[in-house]
Amino acid sequence: MDLPERLWVPLLALKAHGGRLVTSLKLQKLVFLIQTEGRIQERYRFVKKYYGPYSEELSVDMTLLQAMDMVTITTRVSNWGNPYSIYELTPKGQRTIEDIRPNIEPQETTRLEEIVGKYKPMNHDVITSYVYERYVMDPSQFQGNLKHARENVWSLRETWGMLYSPDCYASMTYLAMLDYVSLGFKKIETVQDPVIKSVWLSTVLELTARLISATEACAPEGKCSHANPSSEILELINYLNEYSQRNSIAPSLGELDLAETMSKEEADRLQEIIQQGV
């Protein structure tokens, strides 16, 4: 039987964590951060529950992995009387990882291991607090960040409009993605789940911060000096495109009806980027 593709994420996360992970809270938050901060294509859909982002799909998959003897799940009771789970990778799970590793993009494996290494020292309370504070924005915080993001996008579009050159792939890409983000602004306020809204907006803010850095390098010259966008910016663009499509915030770049949403100049620019495969 072929395993669902997404199962490699919790399996490899367990391996990178030393083969053992304590509490479902930490497992949930760690996989959430792997996808969100590791820019790994979203395998699990997270929505807001009592302790922040939670994926029912991940919970079901862990039960499946236990039934397939790839993971053991042991229930213990804390000193305060609360039950918690301990997840451990089995020898069969280890062999499965070695079998599927050649099919995983090396950069995704690297990013996963980096995220696990970064958050491994945190216990479930600390990692849950971090995720909740950053990725579950209250309405006031969301509106403030949204206003900031809109202002960034407006300023960047004006600036890169002046730096734009048809021969500069970087400037074309930046302007096209700023146009695409503007489409997302029209929908994001109607999304109900605060986790989905917060992840999308946090990604936009990180993208605009990186574009501001790129702008600072080009502005003194009065023209774009980047032959191509950086790999970090391209990773953010691809992640935002995939996340926007999966959560119905904006269509995939390749599915946009450009004539209804953009000027001819904007549509032509974005269409050219789509054709070149960003």
HELIX and SHEET records of a PDB file:
HELIX    1   1 GLU A    5  LEU A    7  5                                   3    
HELIX    2   2 TRP A    8  ALA A   16  1                                   9    
HELIX    3   3 SER A   24  THR A   36  1                                  13    
HELIX    4   4 GLU A   56  ALA A   67  1                                  12    
HELIX    5   5 PRO A   91  ILE A  100  1                                  10    
HELIX    6   6 ARG A  101  ASN A  103  5                                   3    
HELIX    7   7 PRO A  106  TYR A  119  1                                  14    
HELIX    8   8 HIS A  124  TYR A  135  1                                  12    
HELIX    9   9 PRO A  139  LEU A  163  1                                  25    
HELIX   10  10 TYR A  169  ILE A  188  1                                  20    
HELIX   11  11 PRO A  194  CYS A  218  1                                  25    
HELIX   12  12 ALA A  219  GLU A  221  5                                   3    
HELIX   13  13 SER A  231  ARG A  246  1                                  16    
HELIX   14  14 LEU A  253  GLU A  255  5                                   3    
HELIX   15  15 LEU A  258  THR A  261  1                                   4    
HELIX   16  16 LYS A  264  GLN A  275  1                                  12    
SHEET    1   A 3 ARG A  20  VAL A  22  0                                        
SHEET    2   A 3 PRO A  83  LEU A  89 -1                                        
SHEET    3   A 3 VAL A  71  VAL A  77 -1                                        
SHEET    1   B 2 VAL A  47  LYS A  49  0                                        
SHEET    2   B 2 GLY A  52  TYR A  54 -1                                        
END                                                                             
